[in-house]
């Protein structure tokens, strides 16, 4: 008895055509991320934000920047987060310095200039602690015009996990009250 394999091959090919392929899991390509190890690095972070603001609002070339300053200096109002951190407080001062050095005018009241807001967030993932003993810091900065975003900047940095408390926002001061009994004559 001779067995024909042709029907079996056709059946296998037909069943194979009915399956759908699913994406294969893969890793991201290798990238680099800076690590914040000293207060100087907070100045580097402030310079990154200031450079972004300068490119956004004054242009990227020296000619664009000279024309922007000749027309009228750009005024910004740098608004600190409601609850700051030690790193955030220092960053605020460094950012103002970086911006003034780039020709911006910094207003002290919200009515003057474009409002610039920023926040600093700490992210700690358990697998990172096991592998590197690092946490990460995300900084976001926004420039608004009324209720519209003019631009937004985000960047991520490594920090040693032991330093994470420098970046965590402090909450409001505790309210202390005293109950006093008043005795009259």
Buried (B, 14 or more C-beta within 10 A) or exposed (E): EEEEEEEEEEEEEEEEEEEEEEEEEEEEEEEEEEEBEEEEBBBBBBBBBBBBBBBBBBBEEEEEBEEBBEEEEBEBBBBBBEEBBBBBEBBBBBBBBBBEEBBBBBBEEEEEBBBBBBBBEBEEEEEBEEEEEBBBBBBBBBBBEEEEEBBEBEBEBBBBBEBBEBBBBEEEEEEEEEEEEEEEE
